[in-house]
């Protein structure tokens, strides 16, 4: 898989080897300007 796409999946779902992999993350549901800016600068 392309590293760019893997980075996106790892960011949102956690790395496959992580204990948080696939678990619901609080940041999915909380609106924070700094977080949104960090996501934009990293992936767009």
N, C-alpha and C positions, 0 to 999 in steps of 0.2 A: 504494500500500500504506500502511496505517496506520503512522504514525511509531513507535508503540510496538513493533509487530511488526518493523519495519525495524531499530530499535535492538537488539532481541534477536538478530536474524540477524547484524547487524554485529558485535555483541559476540562471538558464538560462532564465526563464520566469517570475520570480518574484513570490512572495507569492500570493495566490488567493485573499487575502484581500487587497493587495497593489494597489495603484492607477496606478502603472506601469505594473500591471499584463497583460501579453500578448502583450504589446506594443513592437515595435522594439527598441532594445537597441544598442547604439553606439558601445559598447564593442564587439558585435558580428562581427563587420567588421573592427576593428582596431587591428593590430598586435603589441603586447607589450610583451616583454620578461618577465617582472616581473609578469604580469597578467597570462601568460601561465604557469609560474612556480608555481604560487599560485593555479591554477586550477589542475595542476598535483599533487601537494602535498596534496591537499584536497580530490581529487576523485580517484587517482590511487594508 
